[in-house]
Amino acid sequence: MKTILTAITEQHLTSVEAIGTALKAGTNCGSCRSAIRALLPEERRVAHG
């Protein structure tokens, strides 16, 4: 998870697709895509409102 959060910040990733391209996360079966989406800044902002 820390690797994904670091990549989001340092590479300015803004979508699950961008994270998949950069890290290959969520690109196999896709079952973790919702968890990855929850790590995105916009989703965290909405969740913590």
Helices and strands as residue ranges (DSSP letters): H 2-11, H 16-23, H 33-39, H 41-48
